[in-house]
Amino acid sequence: MFLIIGRTIKESFINFWRNGWLSVAAVSVLVLSLFVVGAVFTMGMVADNVLKNVEGKVNVSVYFKSDVSEEKISQSKNDLESFKEISSIEYVSKDKALEIFKKDNADEPVIMQSLEEIGENPLLASLVIKANNPSQYQSISDYVSNASFKDDVSRINYGKNKDLINRLNGIIFQSKKIGLVVAGIFGAVSILIIFNTIRITIYTHKQEIEVMRLVGASNMFIRLPFIFEGILYGVIASLIASLILMVAIKFINVYASSVVSSGNLFTFYLSHAPYVLGLQIAIGAFLGITSSWIAMQKYLKI
Amino acid sequence: MKRESKIKKEEDNIELEDRIEELEVESDSTLVRFDHVSKIFKNDKAILDNINLEIKKGEFVSIVGHSGAGKSTLLKMIHVEESPTEGSVYFDGVSLDMISRRKLAYHRRRIGMIFQDFKLLPQKTVFENVAYALEVCGTPKAEILEDVPQILDIVGLGDKMEKFPRQLSGGEQQKVVLARALIHKPLVIVADEPTGNLDPNNSLEIVKLLLDINKLGTTVILASHDHDIVNKASKRVVVLDHGKIICDDAKGKYKIC
């Protein structure tokens, strides 16, 4: 068994080498399609990461009227805490709000000055609510605006980020879709090209195949070299594709580092590289085997 | 209509009984049996027409006839390169219809094939050509190194192992093919016009080798339209004409009856 596999693998390497330019053509088309697959996959991971970041920054702020007491607010907070969808509620008092505001605008002398002129604290106390899932903000804000303490509420600050998230989601979805279509087209083209390469290999080995059948080589022995050849195309192409992808990301890194939370797209890619490479090898081998198989069904008489 | 089918059924029954009888007689002396074998191609031309032929173990059978008489098709059925349109071919007591594609390779290892056009691999040496037959069947290297030179010695090419086929004469090439056919220790050597491309001297040598092999117990089936070599063999001769057996002589000469 191992003897057979060893001999057939050797045979497929020789085929690969002797086919020369044909192999180059097959591999380069496969590299293209696997590059697209890898790029789409990486983009998807980056997009998910970005989305998570943005989602983490979303919250609903419920501002209370300035005459509402602190007790009442904490009562409302208790009321809201029974909500399953809410992951955290933070109470921001008037003083705290002022502190944050001052810090944020420390280098804006005009604002600081006008604040001083007002004399008292113009800011309102608020509850900052974070939900488990961004889609739940709507219902939370609906609840607050109909709650028992609705008369104490000055305004609910929600919706600013919502559009952004929706748009981001849409863009990511669309680009994933386009990416998959492009990858599919390239995949189909590579199947055709590998199919043709294997067909020619079968043709050039007509004599050997005939002799093999004659002397009683098992079907597996006759077929395996072609299957291995297909896998070989897949694996070599996926290695090259992931190398190109790595270099490409290294280049993009300078411009696009800020998009991921860790701040470095390249290291982000490297930490996920095994998945990308694994996916590429799997798809590459699958394409190789599929096209070999079709070619054999059509041209290899057993 | 009904009556017809009844008669047909009775006929079938009789046939079945015949077959069972035959099977019992067959036991282990029959190697190849053609049972009412016909081969009809799409244009309704019958290449083989109701062939009944039995070849015993250890026999040397020459099959002769004009080209197009169906010799090659008959031989191809033995190693299941062709299948009969009607009837069955039995090999060593088993119907070849029963052999699955997967098992076909193992069936073919019991048969050594020789052809007019040799079918040697030009980029491999004599040794490699013969070794190839073992390699593709998964024989270990040590065994290959032992068996191949032995067989090549038997056919008289022990000193030309490292030569390429193009460096050999036609007769020598055919001996390489013979060595390759023998390497699996087959039950039968099937030779389809083995001397078609050879001059008379080389032809005689090949026939002598085939006779020697036969003496050692291997069945030989030889298709040829060469008078000399069939007469030289002077063994059983089966004459095919237009897909039918018209003569079957136990100790025959080449003739068109």
Chai-1 contact restraints between the chains, C-beta under 6 A:
chainA,res_idxA,chainB,res_idxB,connection_type,confidence,min_distance_angstrom,max_distance_angstrom,comment,restraint_id
A,L3,B,G138,contact,1.0,0.0,6.0,A-B,restraint_1
A,I4,B,G138,contact,1.0,0.0,6.0,A-B,restraint_2
A,V211,B,K119,contact,1.0,0.0,6.0,A-B,restraint_3
A,M212,B,V136,contact,1.0,0.0,6.0,A-B,restraint_4
A,L214,B,M113,contact,1.0,0.0,6.0,A-B,restraint_5
A,V215,B,A133,contact,1.0,0.0,6.0,A-B,restraint_6
A,G216,B,A105,contact,1.0,0.0,6.0,A-B,restraint_7
A,G216,B,R108,contact,1.0,0.0,6.0,A-B,restraint_8
A,G216,B,R109,contact,1.0,0.0,6.0,A-B,restraint_9
A,A217,B,V136,contact,1.0,0.0,6.0,A-B,restraint_10
A,S218,B,A105,contact,1.0,0.0,6.0,A-B,restraint_11
A,F221,B,V136,contact,1.0,0.0,6.0,A-B,restraint_12
